[in-house]
Amino acid sequence: MSEPRLQPIEPRRLYRHIAEVIARHIDAGEFPPGTLLPPERELAQQLGVSRASVREGLIALEVQGRVSVRVGNGVTVLPPPTAAQRAVVAAMPASDWPEVGPLDVVEARRIIEAETAALAAARITDADLVHLEATLQGMEQGHVKGETHSPQDRHFHLQIARISGNQALVQMVATLWDQRRSRLFAAFEEHFVTPALFDDTNRDHRRIFEALKARDPKAARVAMRQHLNRVHREYSRAL
């Protein structure tokens, strides 16, 4: 007699599970098209999860065309998707649904890149400073032109990781930055990245650079942590 076989359990990203639960309530008619969903705080309490996870779930629903998110005005339920819209969502590559949400990525970057900057400050050379400042100036010029996704931003942070001399840190920083290529992360940036944040980012990067130039590990650590704290706060603003 053969033993019963259990079906493999598919790993589920929390934010996608939250999106599916809310979508089922929408499909059941509890939230008709044109109405606002309950506030984040209320949804988080009802679902027993964090507000950050709810925010990621709501933006995942927006990517799927189920809701419209307007920061400061709430989340509006959209009419049921057409067959063509459902087909587009079904065809989205797995890379559009990363294993971890944007807020977790920024939190991990805050931990790893702060220490990476401290290590880089102790090892940076004059030649490194020249290349790093050129990258910084390119990024600042891009922001003046209104560029919203400057490749120089990623390059700046990866340069610092390489200056640290630790290849494991380089790989970790690169992997975390690659998470930004997902459609979910792009939706977060569309809602929360503002011209004011660009200006703050330029000032943050300049402070990081000056701490590295002074070869001050403590100041570099603090400057990087403050920069990523700012990004995390922006991504955590209430919908």
C-alpha positions as CSV (number, residue, x, y, z in Angstrom):
1,M,0.0,0.0,0.0
2,S,1.5,3.3,-1.1
3,E,1.9,6.1,1.3
4,P,-0.2,9.3,0.7
5,R,1.6,12.0,-1.1
6,L,1.4,15.5,0.2
7,Q,1.3,18.4,-2.4
8,P,4.3,20.7,-2.3
9,I,3.6,24.0,-0.6
10,E,4.2,27.0,-2.8
11,P,6.2,29.7,-1.0
12,R,4.0,32.8,-0.9
13,R,5.2,36.4,-0.6
14,L,3.2,38.1,2.2
15,Y,2.3,41.2,0.2
16,R,0.9,39.0,-2.6
17,H,-1.1,37.0,-0.1
18,I,-2.5,40.3,1.3
19,A,-3.4,41.4,-2.2
20,E,-5.2,38.1,-2.9
21,V,-7.2,38.4,0.3
22,I,-8.3,41.9,-0.4
23,A,-9.1,41.0,-4.1
24,R,-11.4,38.2,-2.9
25,H,-13.3,40.7,-0.8
26,I,-13.6,43.0,-3.8
27,D,-14.8,40.2,-6.0
28,A,-17.4,39.3,-3.3
29,G,-18.9,42.8,-3.7
30,E,-17.8,44.0,-0.2
31,F,-15.9,46.9,-1.8
32,P,-17.8,48.0,-5.0
33,P,-16.0,49.9,-7.8
34,G,-15.6,53.5,-7.0
35,T,-15.5,53.1,-3.2
36,L,-12.5,53.6,-1.0
37,L,-10.9,50.7,0.8
38,P,-10.5,51.0,4.5
39,P,-7.4,52.9,5.7
40,E,-4.1,51.1,6.0
41,R,-4.2,51.1,9.8
42,E,-7.6,49.4,9.8
43,L,-6.6,46.8,7.2
44,A,-3.5,46.0,9.1
45,Q,-5.4,45.4,12.3
46,Q,-8.0,43.2,10.6
47,L,-5.4,41.2,8.7
48,G,-3.0,41.0,11.7
49,V,0.0,42.2,9.6
50,S,2.1,45.4,9.6
51,R,1.0,48.6,7.8
52,A,4.1,48.3,5.6
53,S,3.0,44.9,4.4
54,V,-0.5,46.2,3.7
55,R,1.0,49.1,1.7
56,E,3.0,46.7,-0.4
57,G,-0.2,44.5,-0.9
58,L,-2.2,47.6,-2.0
59,I,0.4,48.7,-4.5
60,A,0.6,45.1,-5.8
61,L,-3.2,45.4,-6.4
62,E,-2.6,48.6,-8.3
63,V,0.0,47.0,-10.5
64,Q,-2.7,44.3,-11.3
65,G,-5.2,47.0,-12.2
66,R,-7.6,46.3,-9.3
67,V,-7.3,49.6,-7.4
68,S,-6.1,53.2,-7.9
69,V,-3.7,54.5,-5.3
70,R,-3.4,58.3,-4.7
71,V,-1.1,59.1,-1.8
72,G,-3.0,61.3,0.7
73,N,-6.4,60.5,-0.9
74,G,-6.7,56.7,-0.3
75,V,-7.2,53.7,-2.4
76,T,-10.2,53.5,-4.8
77,V,-11.6,50.2,-6.1
78,L,-11.6,50.0,-9.9
79,P,-14.1,48.1,-12.1
80,P,-13.4,44.4,-12.6
81,P,-10.5,43.8,-15.1
82,T,-11.3,42.7,-18.6
83,A,-10.1,39.4,-20.0
84,A,-7.3,41.3,-21.8
85,Q,-6.2,43.0,-18.6
86,R,-6.2,39.7,-16.7
87,A,-4.1,38.2,-19.5
88,V,-1.5,41.0,-19.2
89,V,-1.2,40.4,-15.4
90,A,-0.9,36.7,-15.9
91,A,1.9,37.3,-18.4
92,M,4.0,39.4,-16.0
93,P,7.4,37.8,-15.4
94,A,8.2,36.5,-12.0
95,S,10.8,39.3,-11.6
96,D,7.9,41.8,-11.3
97,W,7.0,40.0,-8.0
98,P,10.2,40.0,-6.0
99,E,10.7,37.7,-3.0
100,V,10.9,40.7,-0.7
101,G,9.0,44.0,-0.7
102,P,10.5,47.4,-1.3
103,L,10.4,48.4,2.4
104,D,12.3,45.3,3.5
105,V,14.9,46.0,0.7
106,V,15.4,49.6,2.0
107,E,15.7,48.4,5.6
108,A,18.3,45.8,4.6
109,R,20.2,48.4,2.6
110,R,20.2,50.7,5.7
111,I,21.9,48.0,7.8
112,I,24.4,46.8,5.1
113,E,25.3,50.0,3.4
114,A,25.9,51.9,6.6
115,E,28.6,49.5,7.6
116,T,29.9,49.3,4.0
117,A,30.4,53.1,4.0
118,A,32.2,53.0,7.3
119,L,34.6,50.3,5.9
120,A,35.1,52.3,2.7
121,A,36.0,55.5,4.7
122,A,38.9,53.6,6.2
123,R,40.2,52.3,2.8
124,I,39.4,55.0,0.3
125,T,42.2,56.3,-1.9
126,D,42.6,59.7,-3.6
127,A,41.8,58.1,-7.0
128,D,38.6,56.6,-5.5
129,L,37.5,60.0,-4.4
130,V,38.0,61.5,-7.9
131,H,35.8,58.8,-9.5
132,L,33.2,59.0,-6.8
133,E,32.9,62.8,-7.1
134,A,32.5,62.5,-10.9
135,T,29.6,60.0,-10.3
136,L,28.1,62.3,-7.7
137,Q,28.3,65.3,-10.1
138,G,26.7,63.3,-12.9
139,M,23.8,62.3,-10.6
140,E,23.3,65.9,-9.4
141,Q,23.2,67.1,-13.1
142,G,20.7,64.3,-13.9
143,H,18.4,65.4,-11.1
144,V,18.5,69.0,-12.4
145,K,17.4,67.7,-15.8
146,G,14.5,65.9,-14.1
147,E,15.8,62.4,-14.4
148,T,13.9,60.1,-12.1
149,H,16.0,56.9,-12.5
150,S,19.6,57.9,-12.8
151,P,21.9,54.9,-13.2
152,Q,24.5,57.1,-11.4
153,D,22.6,56.6,-8.2
154,R,23.2,52.8,-8.3
155,H,26.7,53.3,-9.4
156,F,27.5,55.7,-6.5
157,H,26.4,53.1,-3.9
158,L,28.2,50.2,-5.7
159,Q,31.4,52.2,-6.0
160,I,31.3,52.7,-2.2
161,A,30.8,48.9,-1.8
162,R,33.8,48.2,-4.1
163,I,35.9,50.7,-2.2
164,S,35.2,48.8,1.0
165,G,37.3,46.0,-0.5
166,N,34.9,43.3,0.6
167,Q,33.5,41.3,-2.3
168,A,30.7,39.8,-0.2
169,L,29.4,43.3,0.5
170,V,29.7,44.3,-3.2
171,Q,27.5,41.3,-4.1
172,M,24.9,42.0,-1.4
173,V,24.6,45.7,-2.3
174,A,24.3,44.8,-6.0
175,T,21.6,42.2,-5.2
176,L,19.6,44.6,-3.1
177,W,19.8,47.3,-5.8
178,D,18.7,44.8,-8.5
179,Q,15.4,44.4,-6.6
180,R,14.5,47.9,-7.9
181,R,14.0,46.5,-11.4
182,S,10.6,45.0,-10.5
183,R,7.3,46.6,-11.5
184,L,6.3,46.7,-7.8
185,F,9.3,48.7,-6.9
186,A,8.7,51.0,-9.8
187,A,5.2,51.7,-8.6
188,F,6.5,52.6,-5.1
189,E,8.9,55.0,-6.7
190,E,6.2,56.6,-8.8
191,H,4.1,57.3,-5.7
192,F,6.8,58.3,-3.2
193,V,9.8,59.7,-5.0
194,T,9.3,63.4,-5.3
195,P,11.4,66.4,-6.5
196,A,11.9,67.2,-2.8
197,L,13.3,63.8,-2.2
198,F,15.7,64.3,-5.2
199,D,17.0,67.4,-3.5
200,D,17.3,65.7,-0.1
201,T,19.1,62.7,-1.8
202,N,21.6,65.0,-3.4
203,R,22.4,66.6,-0.1
204,D,22.6,63.2,1.6
205,H,25.0,61.8,-1.1
206,R,27.1,64.9,-0.7
207,R,27.4,64.4,3.1
208,I,28.3,60.7,2.5
209,F,31.0,61.8,0.1
210,E,32.4,64.4,2.5
211,A,32.6,61.8,5.3
212,L,34.4,59.5,2.9
213,K,36.8,62.3,1.9
214,A,37.5,63.0,5.5
215,R,38.2,59.3,6.0
216,D,35.8,59.3,8.9
217,P,34.2,55.8,9.3
218,K,31.8,57.0,12.0
219,A,30.6,60.0,10.0
220,A,30.2,57.9,6.9
221,R,28.2,55.3,8.7
222,V,25.9,58.0,10.2
223,A,25.5,59.8,6.8
224,M,24.5,56.6,5.0
225,R,22.1,55.5,7.7
226,Q,20.4,58.9,7.7
227,H,20.1,58.8,3.9
228,L,18.4,55.5,3.9
229,N,16.3,56.4,6.9
230,R,14.9,59.2,4.8
231,V,14.1,56.9,1.9
232,H,12.4,54.4,4.3
233,R,10.3,57.3,5.8
234,E,9.2,58.4,2.3
235,Y,8.1,54.9,1.3
236,S,6.3,54.6,4.6
237,R,4.1,57.6,4.1
238,A,0.4,56.8,4.5
239,L,-1.6,56.2,1.4
